[in-house]
Amino acid sequence: MAAKLIVDGLWQISLGTVNAFLIDSGSGELTLIDSGFPESAGKIIRAVESLRRKATDIRHIIVTHCHPDHAGSLAAIKRLTGAPVYMHASDAAMVRKGESKRPMTAAPGLLRSLMFNLFVGRSPSRIEPCAIDYEIADGTDLPIAGGLRAIHAPGHCAGQLVFLWPSGRVLFVADAASNLPTFGLSLGYENLTEGLRSLAKIAALDFDIACFGHGSAITTQASAKFRRKWGGGGYLSG
């Protein structure tokens, strides 16, 4: 399992239909963002090893939200690395109990509805419980990976966080939006109205690169693309 370089110090790890990300701040420490579905730990560690690093070089694990395609292998990776885990309190409470889903509905649009029923509807509702070391909130600045700012972006998931990495001018979008099958809404939402407010909030940020939980990264003028789509107040645009 190879890691794809996005920008200096940042790699995308493809885990089938979902992505994890690895940041090397230059200090020798690696930060992992998300853990994929259950049984993804081996793929992630092989990707780390392809960079001539080892599992214990992962010193921090950030989980954007509790859904099983993002938190499914968290417990396994925490065992392998010993790294502390960071999450929003709303979703940390679920992961500690091994819960990974709240009720969701498909996003508007026939294709997204079909894909939601195919992928999201069949995903597991339970994952291996895992201890969460740090609960983080909107506006938290984490002194890791050269500095990461947490931004609460509920809608797709109540405890979802997106992360701005200023040194790389990168936004880790999680599932606030997706680039699969095209750039637009995520496949499903716990609360679509909140999700649109979150997209308007993201559209006001300044970043060059957008990394998605699902789909390829946008590597140029990413924030401009968000502003064109949702900068008018989070209007409904697939």
N, C-alpha and C positions, 0 to 999 in steps of 0.2 A: 504494500500500500504506500504509494508515493505521496509526498506533500508538494503542493503546487505553490510556488512563490508568487505572492501578490504584489508586494513591495518589500524593500529591504527590511528584514526582521519580522516578516509576517508571511505565514503559509496557510493555505486552505487544505484541509484534509477531507476528501470526499468519502462519505460513508453511505453510499447508495443515493437515496433521495434527500439526504440531509448532510450538512457540512459542520465540521468542527474547525477551530482555528488555533494556531500556535504562534505566540509572540516571543521573540528573543530580544530582550531589551539591551543586549550587549554586555550585560554583567555576568553572563553565564547561566542566569535563571530563565527558565521557560514558563510561560503562562498559557494554560489551556483554556479555551472558551468552548464550552459545551462538550458533551460526551457521547452523543449518538444514542441509537437504540440499545437495548440490552444485547449483549454479545459483541459489542463494538470495541471493547477495550484492547483486544489483540491487534486490531487494525490500527488503532491510534498509536500504540506502542511501536508497531512496525514502521509507521510513518515517522515517528521520532527517531528511530534507529536509522532510517534512511538518510537522516541529516547528520549521522555520526554522533548522535547524542543518546542518552539512556533515560529510562523511565524516571529515575530519581532526579533528573535535571528539571522535571516539571515541579515547580515550587509553589504554584498557585493554580487553583481550578475555579473558574467563574462559570456559573450556570445561568443562562439568560432567563429560563423559565422551567416549570416543572414537567412539561409534556414529555412523554416517553422517548421521543426521538431526540431530545436534548439532555435529559437527565437519566436515561435508561442504563448507561454503563458507569454512572457516577461512583457508586459504591465500589465497583471493581477497580476503577482507576485510582480512587483514593487509597485502597489497600496497596496497590502496586507502587504508588509514589509517596505516600505519607503526606501529601500536600493538603493544606487547608482549603476549604470550599467557601465560596461567597455566593449568596443569593438574596433576593428580596424576601422579606419576612413572610409575605402572604404565601409564597410558593415553598419557602423553606419548611414551613409547618407541614405541608403535604408530603414533601420528600422524606422528611424524618419518619413519617408513617408508611412510606411506600406507596403513596397515592400520587397519581400523575395526570389525572384528567378531571375537569369540570364539564358540565354540559356545554356543548358548542353547536352552532348552526353553520351551514355552508355560506360562504360569501356569495353575493349576487353574481349571476352569470352561469350559463349552462355548463361550460367546460369546467369552471371551478367547482360547481356543484357535483359534477361527475367525479372529479378527482378527489374531492372531499370524501365522498361515499366510498371510493375505492381505497384510499390511503388512510384518512383520519378515522373513519368509522370502524376500521378493522385494527387499529393500533391498540396495544395493551393498556389497561387502566391501572395496572399494578406494576411497580418496579421494586427492586431490592431497596429497602430503607437505607438511608445514609445520614450520618451526622453532618450538620451544616455548622461551620465554625464561626462565620461572620454574616450577620444580616445587614444588608446595605439598602439604602433608600435613594430617592430622587435627589440628585445633586451631590451624592457622595463622591469625593475624589479619592481614588485608591492609589497609594504610593507604590504601585507595582507596574511592571512592564513599561517603565518610563513615564507612568501617569495615565490613569484611565478615569474618565468621569461617567458615573452611572446616571442614567436618565430613565425614570419610570415611564413606561409606554404601555399601559393596559389596553385591553380590548380583545386582542387575540387570546390573552391570558392575563388574569388579574395581577399576577406578580411579575409580569414580564419587564425586564430591563434591557435597554439598548446601551451601548458603550461607545463613547467618543474617545479616540486615541489621538490626541492632538499632535504628537510628534510624527505620526505617519499620515495625519490628515485623513483618518479612516473612521467611519462609523460602522460598528457592528450592529446591524439592523435587527438581528434575531428573526422573529416572525411577525414583526410589525407590518412588514410588506414582504413580498417575495419576488424573485426573478424567474419563476417557474409556474406556468409555461412561458409567460412573458412578464415584464416588469409591471407590477400592480398589486392588488390586494393579496393578502394571504388567503389560503384555501378556506379557512373557517375562523369564527370569532365567538368568544363568550359574550361579547357585547360590541356590536358593530359601531354603535354611536361613539363609544369610548375609543374604539380603534381608529376612527376617523379623526377624533380630536388629537390622538397621539401622532397621527401622520402629519397633521398641521403643525404640531409642536416640533417634530423632526424636520419638517421643511424649513423651519426658521434657523436651523443650525448651519454651520459652515464646514464642509468637508469635501474632499476630492474623490474619495473612494468609498463605496458602500459594499459591505460584505453581508451576504444573506444566509439565513439558515437553509434556504432552499433556492438553488439556482446559482448562476455564475455571478461573480462580483462585477459591479460597474466601476471601471477604473479611471474614468475621466469625467469631470464636471458632474459628479453624482448629486451634490446638493441642489444644483440647478435643475436637474431632472425631477427631484422631489418637489421643488417649488412649483415647477410647471404643472405637476400633477395634483398636488395637494396644498399648495401655498395659499389658495383662496379661502382657506378655512376648513379644509378637510372634506371637500365635497365628494360625493360618491363617484369614484372613477376606478374601474377595474384595471 
